[in-house]
Amino acid sequence: MPASSPSAPPPVPEVSTLSFEDALAELERIVRGLEGGQQRLDDAIAAYERGTMLRRHCEAKLSEAEARVQAIVAGADGTPALSQAE
């Protein structure tokens, strides 16, 4: 029986394809890893760079959500309605 080669790590998804929740969870994992201080310097730098991209992605998703929420106003009958663009 041939020796099995070590499996490659799963591919890292593109940040722009992640949901807010998935990006935030990954960012939290990165922060815990960096706080642990057990990574090689090159790995820590790469994790920091990815974390920065994830933070920006999360901020953009939150801004989009905030804009959508602000666009909702109560209609004359009290039901939510989209505000009219000026």
Backbone torsions as a table, in degrees:
resi	resn	phi	psi	omega
1	MET	NA	126.5	-179.2
2	PRO	-70.0	149.7	177.6
3	ALA	-68.6	137.4	179.5
4	SER	-81.6	139.5	178.5
5	SER	-83.1	151.0	179.7
6	PRO	-60.4	138.5	-178.9
7	SER	-75.5	145.1	178.7
8	ALA	-73.0	149.0	177.2
9	PRO	-63.5	152.4	179.7
10	PRO	-62.3	149.0	-179.5
11	PRO	-62.9	143.6	179.1
12	VAL	-83.7	124.3	-178.6
13	PRO	-67.5	148.7	176.2
14	GLU	-61.6	133.8	-176.7
15	VAL	-56.1	-41.8	-175.4
16	SER	-65.1	-16.2	-179.6
17	THR	-91.6	-8.0	-175.7
18	LEU	-80.9	145.2	171.4
19	SER	-72.6	164.8	177.0
20	PHE	-55.8	-46.7	-176.5
21	GLU	-63.3	-42.1	179.1
22	ASP	-67.7	-40.5	179.3
23	ALA	-65.4	-42.0	179.7
24	LEU	-65.5	-40.8	178.5
25	ALA	-62.8	-42.5	178.8
26	GLU	-66.2	-41.0	178.4
27	LEU	-60.7	-41.8	178.2
28	GLU	-63.0	-40.0	177.2
29	ARG	-62.8	-41.7	179.9
30	ILE	-63.7	-44.8	-179.4
31	VAL	-61.4	-44.9	178.2
32	ARG	-60.0	-41.7	179.0
33	GLY	-64.2	-41.5	179.3
34	LEU	-68.9	-38.6	178.6
35	GLU	-65.8	-30.1	179.4
36	GLY	-67.4	-26.7	176.2
37	GLY	67.9	19.9	-176.2
38	GLN	-101.0	1.8	-177.1
39	GLN	-87.1	152.4	170.9
40	ARG	-64.6	154.5	-176.6
41	LEU	-57.1	-46.7	-179.6
42	ASP	-61.7	-40.2	178.5
43	ASP	-67.0	-39.5	179.3
44	ALA	-64.8	-40.5	178.9
45	ILE	-65.4	-44.3	178.3
46	ALA	-62.6	-40.8	178.6
47	ALA	-64.8	-41.0	178.4
48	TYR	-62.2	-43.0	178.5
49	GLU	-62.3	-45.2	178.4
50	ARG	-64.0	-40.7	178.4
51	GLY	-60.4	-38.5	178.0
52	THR	-64.2	-42.1	177.7
53	MET	-65.0	-40.8	179.2
54	LEU	-64.6	-41.1	178.7
55	ARG	-60.8	-45.7	179.2
56	ARG	-62.5	-40.6	179.3
57	HIS	-63.0	-45.0	179.2
58	CYS	-63.3	-42.1	178.2
59	GLU	-61.4	-41.4	179.1
60	ALA	-65.0	-43.2	178.5
61	LYS	-62.4	-41.2	178.4
62	LEU	-65.3	-39.5	177.8
63	SER	-63.3	-41.4	177.6
64	GLU	-62.4	-44.5	-179.6
65	ALA	-64.5	-41.4	179.1
66	GLU	-62.5	-41.7	178.9
67	ALA	-63.7	-39.4	178.9
68	ARG	-66.1	-42.4	179.6
69	VAL	-65.4	-41.8	-179.7
70	GLN	-66.2	-23.6	179.4
71	ALA	-76.8	-12.7	180.0
72	ILE	-91.3	125.4	177.7
73	VAL	-131.1	159.4	178.2
74	ALA	-74.1	130.9	175.9
75	GLY	-74.9	175.8	-178.5
76	ALA	-59.0	-32.4	-179.4
77	ASP	-91.6	7.9	177.4
78	GLY	90.2	-5.4	178.5
79	THR	-86.9	148.0	179.6
80	PRO	-63.0	141.7	177.8
81	ALA	-146.2	155.4	175.9
82	LEU	-74.3	138.7	178.0
83	SER	-71.9	154.7	179.3
84	GLN	-83.4	136.8	177.8
85	ALA	-67.5	143.3	-179.5
86	GLU	-80.8	NA	NA
